[in-house]
Amino acid sequence: MQPEHHFLRAWPRADYSAWRKLVIHLVLMTDLAKHFDFVSSLNSLPEGCLCPSEEPDAALVLSVAIKCADLGHSLKPWPLHQQWSQWVTDEFFALGDLERASGVPISALCDREKDVDLPKNQMSFLKFVCMPLYLAAERALPDGPAADAVAHLEANIERWANIGS
């Protein structure tokens, strides 16, 4: 990177360190292994308690935002959501192919040789992973856009159900 394009070089060391720590935290928040604990902790907060402009809440609000954005394909209009779901499935299959070639156990939903039911898998993912997050976000940030998110999510669940039946 050219030095004149490195906008962080002028930051004080403490500010840079705090920013870097926050960015790493936000990236790690996209790990689904921590998803259910995060949703549970969000649900344990008092309703409407988060205020994005308040310093203590800022990192948590950013965590909610990054998690919601990471699962954002679930809220897209049907044609885009369906395409993203297929792309994710293709990515999972590619991982499964690598795992098979490496002789390691193939991760769940990654084995293209098994009967993978995309509508059923998507309905489960939307209902049991995405919906709890968006409901928790709506509860903690009642003035945010999460209510619209839940409506979009419900519409996509219904579309998958119609394909699967």
Backbone as a chain_set.jsonl record, in Angstrom:
{"seq": "MQPEHHFLRAWPRADYSAWRKLVIHLVLMTDLAKHFDFVSSLNSLPEGCLCPSEEPDAALVLSVAIKCADLGHSLKPWPLHQQWSQWVTDEFFALGDLERASGVPISALCDREKDVDLPKNQMSFLKFVCMPLYLAAERALPDGPAADAVAHLEANIERWANIGS", "coords": {"N": [[0.847, -1.17, 0.0], [0.502, 2.207, -0.773], [2.027, 4.813, 1.056], [0.626, 7.303, 1.22], [-1.975, 6.524, 0.956], [-2.646, 5.21, 3.194], [-4.708, 5.625, 5.538], [-4.729, 5.261, 8.258], [-2.271, 5.77, 9.31], [-1.765, 8.189, 10.509], [-3.076, 8.11, 12.866], [-3.144, 8.156, 16.443], [-1.278, 5.773, 18.346], [-2.725, 4.379, 20.362], [-5.405, 4.799, 19.556], [-5.386, 3.517, 17.061], [-4.824, 0.878, 17.888], [-7.117, 0.305, 19.427], [-9.081, 0.505, 17.43], [-8.265, -1.563, 15.694], [-8.565, -3.793, 17.364], [-11.354, -3.743, 17.696], [-12.203, -4.209, 15.029], [-11.202, -6.803, 14.589], [-12.679, -8.159, 16.55], [-15.28, -7.784, 15.458], [-15.094, -9.194, 13.035], [-14.717, -11.778, 14.024], [-17.2, -12.127, 15.15], [-18.803, -13.079, 13.158], [-18.591, -15.784, 13.166], [-20.342, -18.702, 13.171], [-20.264, -20.545, 15.191], [-20.384, -19.165, 17.532], [-22.803, -18.025, 17.446], [-25.367, -18.729, 18.66], [-24.914, -18.313, 21.379], [-24.454, -15.575, 21.303], [-26.96, -14.579, 20.41], [-28.52, -15.416, 22.552], [-27.374, -13.892, 24.633], [-28.036, -11.364, 23.742], [-30.793, -11.484, 23.878], [-31.054, -11.552, 26.609], [-30.797, -9.006, 27.477], [-32.413, -5.965, 28.596], [-35.504, -4.995, 27.051], [-35.36, -2.842, 24.245], [-32.998, -1.609, 24.996], [-30.587, -0.868, 23.764], [-28.666, 1.771, 22.48], [-27.477, 3.217, 19.714], [-25.912, 5.559, 19.647], [-24.724, 5.818, 22.076], [-21.768, 5.503, 23.883], [-21.04, 3.097, 25.49], [-22.709, 1.193, 24.303], [-21.991, 1.062, 21.659], [-20.098, -0.834, 20.517], [-21.485, -3.229, 20.866], [-23.796, -2.732, 19.365], [-22.606, -2.496, 16.854], [-21.741, -5.126, 16.636], [-24.202, -6.476, 16.474], [-25.049, -5.388, 14.062], [-23.079, -6.354, 12.236], [-23.461, -9.097, 12.409], [-26.114, -9.307, 11.521], [-25.782, -8.302, 8.931], [-24.047, -10.237, 7.904], [-25.714, -12.415, 7.642], [-27.403, -11.461, 5.809], [-28.324, -12.211, 3.241], [-30.532, -13.686, 3.661], [-32.637, -11.972, 3.811], [-33.026, -10.801, 1.421], [-34.833, -9.852, -1.579], [-36.85, -12.406, -3.114], [-35.732, -13.554, -5.709], [-32.986, -12.829, -5.542], [-32.304, -13.795, -3.006], [-32.726, -16.551, -3.389], [-30.756, -17.071, -5.332], [-28.399, -16.405, -3.902], [-28.576, -18.328, -1.903], [-28.14, -20.632, -3.399], [-25.516, -20.132, -4.251], [-24.159, -20.2, -1.771], [-24.64, -22.852, -1.077], [-23.238, -24.117, -3.163], [-20.67, -23.283, -2.453], [-20.392, -24.624, -0.004], [-20.452, -27.276, -0.961], [-18.082, -27.266, -2.438], [-16.247, -27.033, -0.359], [-16.763, -29.487, 0.897], [-15.87, -31.187, -1.129], [-13.123, -30.659, -1.062], [-12.591, -31.545, 1.533], [-13.205, -34.279, 1.255], [-11.241, -35.016, -0.616], [-9.02, -34.61, 0.938], [-9.251, -36.547, 2.804], [-10.542, -36.172, 5.211], [-13.269, -36.013, 7.622], [-16.407, -35.171, 6.178], [-17.964, -32.072, 6.394], [-21.161, -31.114, 7.802], [-23.864, -30.668, 5.571], [-22.221, -30.357, 3.397], [-21.708, -32.377, 1.624], [-21.954, -33.303, -1.529], [-22.698, -35.68, -2.587], [-24.666, -36.785, -1.112], [-28.2, -36.78, -0.431], [-29.193, -33.711, -0.634], [-31.411, -31.453, 0.476], [-32.275, -28.572, -0.585], [-34.479, -26.638, -0.245], [-35.541, -27.534, 2.281], [-33.252, -27.36, 3.927], [-32.733, -24.61, 3.773], [-35.082, -23.524, 4.874], [-34.831, -24.455, 7.517], [-32.416, -23.196, 8.268], [-33.152, -20.473, 8.029], [-35.288, -20.324, 9.859], [-34.174, -21.227, 12.326], [-31.655, -20.146, 12.703], [-31.388, -17.553, 11.484], [-33.89, -16.156, 12.034], [-34.109, -16.063, 14.953], [-31.973, -14.292, 15.507], [-32.701, -11.884, 14.151], [-35.112, -11.311, 15.444], [-34.186, -10.918, 18.05], [-32.569, -8.699, 17.595], [-34.494, -6.847, 16.785], [-35.888, -6.615, 19.165], [-33.953, -5.56, 20.918], [-33.173, -3.24, 19.642], [-35.498, -1.359, 19.088], [-36.219, 0.757, 17.407], [-34.992, 0.298, 15.069], [-34.373, -1.2, 11.79], [-35.165, -3.843, 11.969], [-37.762, -4.945, 12.182], [-38.863, -4.84, 9.6], [-37.06, -6.586, 8.499], [-37.758, -9.051, 9.622], [-40.246, -9.492, 8.41], [-39.466, -9.776, 5.698], [-37.904, -12.053, 5.933], [-39.788, -13.954, 6.808], [-41.34, -14.077, 4.486], [-39.511, -15.25, 2.686], [-39.108, -17.721, 3.926], [-41.638, -18.816, 3.6], [-41.699, -19.012, 0.784], [-39.69, -20.969, 0.339], [-40.945, -23.082, 1.649], [-43.108, -23.541, -0.029], [-41.796, -24.468, -2.29], [-40.688, -26.787, -1.335], [-42.858, -28.372, -0.76]], "CA": [[0.0, 0.0, 0.0], [1.255, 3.451, -0.816], [1.852, 5.522, 2.343], [-0.381, 8.374, 1.189], [-3.301, 5.913, 0.989], [-2.806, 4.543, 4.484], [-5.372, 6.643, 6.35], [-4.544, 5.002, 9.684], [-0.895, 6.057, 9.76], [-1.734, 9.41, 11.317], [-3.787, 7.893, 14.129], [-2.331, 7.812, 17.621], [-1.121, 4.324, 18.52], [-3.821, 3.855, 21.184], [-6.61, 4.785, 18.729], [-5.199, 2.46, 16.069], [-4.947, -0.403, 18.588], [-8.529, 0.122, 19.774], [-9.797, 0.256, 16.176], [-7.876, -2.897, 15.221], [-9.202, -4.754, 18.268], [-12.773, -3.752, 17.355], [-12.379, -4.861, 13.729], [-10.994, -8.24, 14.797], [-13.868, -8.625, 17.272], [-16.415, -7.815, 14.544], [-14.892, -10.306, 12.099], [-14.963, -13.017, 14.766], [-18.636, -12.226, 15.438], [-19.483, -13.781, 12.072], [-18.418, -17.217, 13.375], [-21.614, -19.274, 13.611], [-20.07, -21.315, 16.428], [-20.711, -18.277, 18.649], [-24.07, -17.388, 17.102], [-26.466, -18.944, 19.605], [-24.552, -17.618, 22.62], [-24.653, -14.144, 21.074], [-28.402, -14.318, 20.394], [-28.979, -15.58, 23.934], [-26.957, -12.73, 25.428], [-28.821, -10.226, 23.262], [-32.146, -11.656, 24.435], [-31.04, -11.348, 28.063], [-30.79, -7.566, 27.738], [-33.756, -5.365, 28.666], [-36.067, -4.595, 25.765], [-35.102, -1.475, 23.811], [-31.919, -1.052, 25.814], [-29.4, -0.43, 23.027], [-28.698, 3.078, 21.836], [-26.257, 3.263, 18.9], [-25.082, 6.752, 19.853], [-24.131, 5.765, 23.411], [-20.448, 4.853, 23.839], [-20.972, 1.7, 25.952], [-23.49, 0.318, 23.431], [-21.539, 1.139, 20.274], [-19.493, -2.087, 20.054], [-22.535, -4.245, 20.795], [-24.639, -2.395, 18.213], [-21.836, -2.897, 15.673], [-21.777, -6.591, 16.586], [-25.518, -6.827, 15.945], [-25.073, -4.999, 12.649], [-22.236, -7.227, 11.417], [-24.126, -10.409, 12.365], [-27.274, -9.18, 10.624], [-25.276, -8.159, 7.562], [-23.468, -11.514, 7.495], [-26.83, -13.285, 7.272], [-28.294, -10.581, 5.054], [-28.947, -12.804, 2.051], [-31.822, -14.251, 4.071], [-33.65, -10.912, 3.736], [-33.096, -10.238, 0.069], [-36.007, -10.263, -2.361], [-36.775, -13.815, -3.457], [-34.766, -14.009, -6.729], [-31.622, -12.665, -5.032], [-32.13, -14.731, -1.894], [-32.609, -17.895, -3.955], [-29.435, -17.168, -5.975], [-27.389, -16.438, -2.845], [-28.67, -19.64, -1.251], [-27.469, -21.594, -4.278], [-24.07, -19.859, -4.186], [-23.66, -20.703, -0.492], [-24.651, -24.312, -1.194], [-22.099, -24.467, -4.029], [-19.454, -23.085, -1.649], [-20.343, -25.747, 0.937], [-20.066, -28.467, -1.712], [-16.653, -27.144, -2.765], [-15.544, -27.384, 0.868], [-16.903, -30.926, 1.045], [-14.976, -31.823, -2.108], [-11.763, -30.548, -0.515], [-12.503, -32.431, 2.694], [-13.158, -35.652, 0.738], [-9.923, -35.201, -1.236], [-8.016, -34.607, 2.011], [-9.472, -37.698, 3.665], [-11.098, -35.789, 6.514], [-14.734, -36.104, 7.614], [-17.072, -34.099, 5.431], [-18.829, -31.248, 7.249], [-22.604, -31.152, 7.551], [-24.389, -29.917, 4.427], [-21.154, -30.133, 2.418], [-21.505, -33.581, 0.827], [-22.795, -33.245, -2.722], [-23.115, -37.032, -2.949], [-25.84, -37.145, -0.313], [-29.428, -36.097, -0.829], [-29.279, -32.411, 0.024], [-32.706, -30.842, 0.194], [-32.044, -27.135, -0.426], [-35.593, -25.94, 0.424], [-35.612, -27.914, 3.696], [-32.095, -26.785, 4.617], [-32.896, -23.16, 3.872], [-36.13, -23.225, 5.862], [-34.251, -24.666, 8.85], [-31.444, -22.131, 8.512], [-33.865, -19.216, 8.226], [-36.096, -20.387, 11.082], [-33.475, -21.525, 13.575], [-30.435, -19.342, 12.821], [-31.621, -16.143, 11.141], [-35.041, -15.55, 12.709], [-33.819, -15.659, 16.343], [-31.108, -13.114, 15.517], [-33.434, -10.682, 13.771], [-36.073, -11.017, 16.517], [-33.418, -10.344, 19.164], [-32.154, -7.346, 17.182], [-35.698, -6.011, 16.832], [-36.201, -6.405, 20.571], [-32.94, -4.714, 21.559], [-33.123, -1.965, 18.911], [-36.867, -1.287, 18.571], [-36.391, 1.781, 16.38], [-34.183, -0.093, 13.915], [-35.078, -1.787, 10.644], [-35.323, -5.29, 12.127], [-39.152, -5.373, 11.962], [-38.956, -5.112, 8.167], [-36.239, -7.769, 8.242], [-38.535, -10.23, 9.992], [-41.262, -9.688, 7.364], [-38.784, -10.318, 4.517], [-37.48, -13.407, 6.286], [-40.985, -14.795, 6.782], [-41.721, -14.275, 3.08], [-38.597, -16.214, 2.076], [-39.415, -19.03, 4.514], [-42.846, -19.309, 2.929], [-41.343, -19.411, -0.592], [-39.0, -22.267, 0.425], [-41.935, -24.089, 2.029], [-43.898, -23.841, -1.226], [-40.952, -25.273, -3.192], [-40.447, -28.08, -0.696], [-44.059, -29.202, -0.582]], "C": [[0.9, 1.243, 0.0], [0.974, 4.247, 0.455], [0.782, 6.597, 2.316], [-1.812, 7.83, 1.219], [-3.589, 5.217, 2.315], [-3.385, 5.556, 5.485], [-5.136, 6.452, 7.847], [-3.177, 5.446, 10.206], [-0.811, 7.292, 10.646], [-2.435, 9.233, 12.665], [-2.804, 7.674, 15.265], [-2.35, 6.289, 17.835], [-2.29, 3.723, 19.295], [-5.122, 3.779, 20.378], [-6.546, 3.668, 17.686], [-5.397, 1.088, 16.722], [-6.401, -0.699, 18.949], [-9.351, -0.202, 18.533], [-9.519, -1.154, 15.675], [-8.541, -3.983, 16.069], [-10.693, -4.874, 17.948], [-13.017, -4.482, 16.038], [-12.198, -6.372, 13.857], [-12.203, -8.843, 15.512], [-15.058, -8.773, 16.316], [-16.289, -8.951, 13.531], [-15.194, -11.631, 12.802], [-16.443, -13.209, 15.106], [-19.383, -12.961, 14.333], [-19.346, -15.295, 12.186], [-19.72, -17.799, 13.927], [-21.472, -20.134, 14.862], [-20.447, -20.48, 17.652], [-22.111, -17.672, 18.514], [-25.122, -17.506, 18.202], [-26.181, -18.314, 20.961], [-24.79, -16.119, 22.484], [-26.137, -13.794, 21.113], [-28.968, -14.419, 21.807], [-28.6, -14.369, 24.787], [-27.726, -11.478, 25.014], [-30.241, -10.29, 23.831], [-32.189, -11.426, 25.936], [-31.019, -9.87, 28.44], [-32.221, -7.042, 27.86], [-34.218, -4.892, 27.286], [-35.772, -3.123, 25.479], [-33.914, -0.813, 24.467], [-30.759, -0.466, 25.012], [-29.627, 0.905, 22.33], [-27.405, 3.24, 21.044], [-25.352, 4.452, 19.168], [-24.424, 6.782, 21.229], [-22.841, 4.957, 23.358], [-20.45, 3.407, 24.326], [-21.689, 0.716, 25.019], [-22.898, 0.184, 22.026], [-20.971, -0.182, 19.762], [-20.544, -3.186, 19.935], [-23.459, -3.989, 19.603], [-23.908, -2.765, 16.913], [-21.809, -4.417, 15.518], [-23.112, -7.083, 16.027], [-25.553, -6.542, 14.45], [-24.267, -5.96, 11.783], [-22.855, -8.62, 11.322], [-25.321, -10.366, 11.424], [-26.832, -9.051, 9.168], [-24.72, -9.48, 7.04], [-24.553, -12.488, 7.038], [-27.823, -12.57, 6.364], [-28.928, -11.182, 3.824], [-30.327, -13.357, 2.395], [-32.963, -13.249, 3.917], [-33.842, -10.357, 2.334], [-34.405, -10.641, -0.607], [-35.769, -11.663, -2.934], [-35.748, -14.183, -4.531], [-33.308, -13.898, -6.253], [-31.351, -13.638, -3.89], [-31.924, -16.151, -2.423], [-31.233, -18.083, -4.606], [-28.327, -17.249, -4.93], [-27.399, -17.785, -2.12], [-27.973, -20.705, -2.084], [-25.956, -21.389, -4.246], [-23.465, -20.401, -2.89], [-23.6, -22.231, -0.527], [-23.483, -24.788, -2.055], [-20.778, -24.329, -3.274], [-19.292, -24.222, -0.637], [-19.897, -27.024, 0.224], [-18.59, -28.429, -2.079], [-15.804, -27.477, -1.535], [-15.592, -28.892, 1.09], [-16.007, -31.698, 0.088], [-13.535, -31.793, -1.612], [-11.577, -31.479, 0.679], [-12.395, -33.888, 2.242], [-11.771, -35.946, 0.171], [-8.811, -35.278, -0.19], [-8.177, -35.788, 2.963], [-9.972, -37.36, 5.055], [-12.622, -35.922, 6.452], [-15.359, -34.891, 6.915], [-18.063, -33.389, 6.351], [-20.292, -31.384, 6.846], [-22.97, -30.213, 6.41], [-23.362, -29.696, 3.317], [-20.925, -31.333, 1.485], [-22.471, -33.596, -0.357], [-23.282, -34.624, -3.158], [-24.315, -37.518, -2.144], [-27.035, -36.346, -0.815], [-29.557, -34.802, -0.033], [-30.558, -31.733, -0.449], [-32.586, -29.337, 0.453], [-33.233, -26.416, 0.214], [-35.683, -26.26, 1.921], [-34.458, -27.3, 4.486], [-32.248, -25.283, 4.799], [-33.973, -22.789, 4.878], [-35.583, -23.389, 7.274], [-33.281, -23.552, 9.209], [-32.152, -20.81, 8.819], [-34.63, -19.205, 9.548], [-35.257, -20.444, 12.354], [-32.161, -20.764, 13.763], [-30.752, -17.862, 12.609], [-32.738, -15.5, 11.962], [-34.733, -15.183, 14.164], [-32.924, -14.417, 16.431], [-31.899, -11.852, 15.213], [-34.497, -10.317, 14.805], [-35.363, -10.395, 17.717], [-32.97, -8.924, 18.841], [-33.339, -6.386, 17.247], [-36.055, -5.66, 18.271], [-35.236, -5.419, 21.226], [-32.861, -3.325, 20.933], [-34.493, -1.704, 18.285], [-37.084, -0.23, 17.5], [-35.607, 1.466, 15.11], [-35.024, -0.761, 12.843], [-35.388, -3.271, 10.798], [-36.752, -5.762, 11.891], [-39.373, -5.679, 10.481], [-38.182, -6.372, 7.815], [-37.041, -9.028, 8.518], [-39.596, -10.512, 8.929], [-40.636, -10.274, 6.096], [-38.384, -11.775, 4.75], [-38.668, -14.365, 6.244], [-41.443, -15.073, 5.353], [-40.811, -15.308, 2.408], [-38.798, -17.613, 2.644], [-40.631, -19.636, 3.813], [-42.55, -19.757, 1.493], [-40.631, -20.759, -0.595], [-39.995, -23.371, 0.762], [-42.776, -24.494, 0.822], [-43.117, -24.681, -2.237], [-40.829, -26.688, -2.649], [-41.671, -28.96, -0.594], [-44.548, -29.817, -1.861]], "O": [[1.918, 1.297, 0.69], [-0.174, 4.35, 0.886], [0.087, 6.784, 3.315], [-2.755, 8.579, 1.475], [-4.684, 4.692, 2.513], [-2.645, 6.248, 6.184], [-5.324, 7.389, 8.623], [-2.959, 5.489, 11.416], [0.116, 7.423, 11.445], [-2.384, 10.127, 13.511], [-1.748, 7.074, 15.069], [-3.339, 5.622, 17.53], [-2.794, 2.663, 18.922], [-5.865, 2.804, 20.498], [-7.529, 2.963, 17.457], [-6.073, 0.229, 16.156], [-6.862, -1.829, 18.792], [-10.216, -1.077, 18.569], [-10.442, -1.863, 15.275], [-9.025, -4.981, 15.535], [-11.237, -5.978, 17.929], [-13.941, -5.29, 15.941], [-12.973, -7.136, 13.282], [-12.692, -9.906, 15.13], [-15.765, -9.78, 16.361], [-17.284, -9.6, 13.207], [-15.853, -12.502, 12.235], [-16.886, -14.336, 15.325], [-20.501, -13.424, 14.559], [-19.927, -16.022, 11.381], [-20.152, -17.433, 15.021], [-22.469, -20.421, 15.526], [-20.79, -21.034, 18.696], [-22.545, -16.9, 19.369], [-25.7, -16.504, 18.626], [-27.099, -17.833, 21.625], [-25.263, -15.467, 23.416], [-26.533, -12.83, 21.768], [-29.798, -13.604, 22.209], [-29.412, -13.88, 25.571], [-28.031, -10.629, 25.852], [-30.812, -9.269, 24.215], [-33.252, -11.135, 26.484], [-31.204, -9.527, 29.608], [-33.141, -7.621, 27.283], [-33.414, -4.448, 26.466], [-35.915, -2.268, 26.353], [-33.825, 0.414, 24.497], [-30.014, 0.36, 25.539], [-30.65, 1.125, 21.681], [-26.338, 3.385, 21.64], [-24.145, 4.368, 18.942], [-23.641, 7.689, 21.515], [-22.831, 3.84, 22.84], [-19.906, 2.546, 23.634], [-21.321, -0.457, 24.952], [-23.275, -0.722, 21.283], [-21.333, -0.613, 18.666], [-20.498, -3.987, 19.002], [-23.858, -4.927, 18.912], [-24.522, -3.286, 15.982], [-21.848, -4.933, 14.401], [-23.145, -7.997, 15.203], [-26.032, -7.361, 13.666], [-24.722, -6.345, 10.706], [-22.784, -9.257, 10.271], [-25.52, -11.279, 10.622], [-27.449, -9.634, 8.276], [-24.9, -9.809, 5.867], [-24.322, -13.297, 6.139], [-28.949, -13.03, 6.178], [-29.98, -10.712, 3.391], [-31.188, -13.482, 1.523], [-34.131, -13.638, 3.895], [-34.727, -9.535, 2.099], [-35.011, -11.65, -0.247], [-34.632, -12.051, -3.204], [-34.936, -15.075, -4.281], [-32.495, -14.778, -6.533], [-30.277, -14.236, -3.825], [-31.042, -16.869, -1.951], [-30.614, -19.135, -4.449], [-27.416, -18.068, -5.053], [-26.344, -18.313, -1.768], [-27.293, -21.577, -1.544], [-25.198, -22.358, -4.217], [-22.385, -20.992, -2.907], [-22.629, -22.831, -0.064], [-22.813, -25.76, -1.707], [-19.877, -25.153, -3.431], [-18.186, -24.724, -0.435], [-19.063, -27.768, 0.742], [-17.916, -29.459, -2.035], [-14.765, -28.126, -1.653], [-14.581, -29.505, 1.431], [-15.451, -32.736, 0.446], [-12.812, -32.783, -1.726], [-10.536, -32.121, 0.821], [-11.588, -34.646, 2.779], [-11.194, -36.999, 0.445], [-7.788, -35.929, -0.405], [-7.333, -36.005, 3.831], [-9.844, -38.165, 5.978], [-13.202, -35.942, 5.367], [-14.897, -33.758, 7.05], [-18.892, -34.025, 7.002], [-20.613, -31.722, 5.707], [-22.445, -29.104, 6.306], [-23.612, -28.924, 2.391], [-20.029, -31.291, 0.642], [-23.66, -33.87, -0.197], [-24.173, -34.731, -4.0], [-24.908, -38.548, -2.465], [-26.883, -35.358, -1.534], [-29.987, -34.818, 1.12], [-30.742, -31.48, -1.64], [-32.774, -28.882, 1.581], [-33.023, -25.639, 1.146], [-35.878, -25.359, 2.736], [-34.659, -26.781, 5.584], [-31.927, -24.747, 5.86], [-33.803, -21.846, 5.65], [-35.844, -22.553, 8.139], [-33.317, -23.025, 10.321], [-31.785, -20.111, 9.765], [-34.625, -18.207, 10.269], [-35.582, -19.791, 13.346], [-31.613, -20.741, 14.866], [-30.426, -17.022, 13.448], [-32.552, -14.421, 12.524], [-35.07, -14.075, 14.581], [-33.097, -13.588, 17.325], [-31.787, -10.859, 15.932], [-34.76, -9.134, 15.024], [-35.876, -9.458, 18.329], [-32.989, -8.049, 19.707], [-33.204, -5.251, 17.706], [-36.474, -4.539, 18.558], [-35.65, -4.55, 21.993], [-32.525, -2.351, 21.607], [-34.638, -1.817, 17.068], [-38.055, -0.318, 16.748], [-35.565, 2.277, 14.185], [-36.243, -0.873, 12.975], [-35.833, -3.901, 9.839], [-36.943, -6.89, 11.437], [-40.009, -6.679, 10.147], [-38.592, -7.137, 6.943], [-37.005, -9.972, 7.729], [-39.819, -11.672, 8.584], [-41.212, -11.174, 5.484], [-38.515, -12.616, 3.862], [-38.562, -15.465, 5.703], [-41.886, -16.18, 5.046], [-41.288, -16.148, 1.646], [-38.669, -18.595, 1.913], [-40.643, -20.821, 3.479], [-43.088, -20.766, 1.036], [-40.926, -21.609, -1.435], [-39.903, -24.474, 0.223], [-43.117, -25.667, 0.67], [-43.694, -25.502, -2.951], [-40.861, -27.661, -3.401], [-41.552, -30.164, -0.367], [-45.547, -30.537, -1.858]]}, "num_chains": 1, "name": "protein.A"}
